[in-house]
Amino acid sequence: MALGLQEISDRLEIQDLLFHYADIIDRQAAEELREVFTSDAAIDYSAFGGAVGDLDTTIAFLQEALPAFSNTQHLNANIQIRVDGDRAQGRVMCFNPMEMPIGDDKQVFMLGLWYVDEYRRTAQGWRISSRREERSWVFNVPDFMGL
């Protein structure tokens, strides 16, 4: 099926939004998520023990949680987007190696997950209106994290 120019543009804009989200998280700049999510977004990070709630709840959670990691990389792949006018749905694979200081050492562990998203076109462009993490796998996670 051939895609029209508008759908190609929409998909590329959403893809850029997803990469911007990953960059914000990896820079630990949680307040900038207001550029990525709608103001009424519903966000569910409970698959790995995180917050469930609105954008303010999510930003507060990330501002507290992210400093525990000295380095992270949220690598997105297998981006599946279905556009329907001013709304879209997506499923995005994320490979997330993380480094955490533990005592005098650092431990690297990895998470595999999917983001299950809903997107909405706004006056400022495409935004994530709903995001839910689905857990796929974990590797080398510190025992105290309980994952």
Secondary structure, 3 states (H helix, E strand, C coil): CCCCHHHHHHHHHHHHHHHHHHHHHHCCCHHHHHHCEEEEEEEECHHHCCCEECHHHHHHHHHHHHHHCCEECCEEEEEEEEEECCEEEEEEEEEEEEEEEECCEEEEEEEEEEEEEEEEEECCEEEEEEEEEEEEEEECCCHHHCC
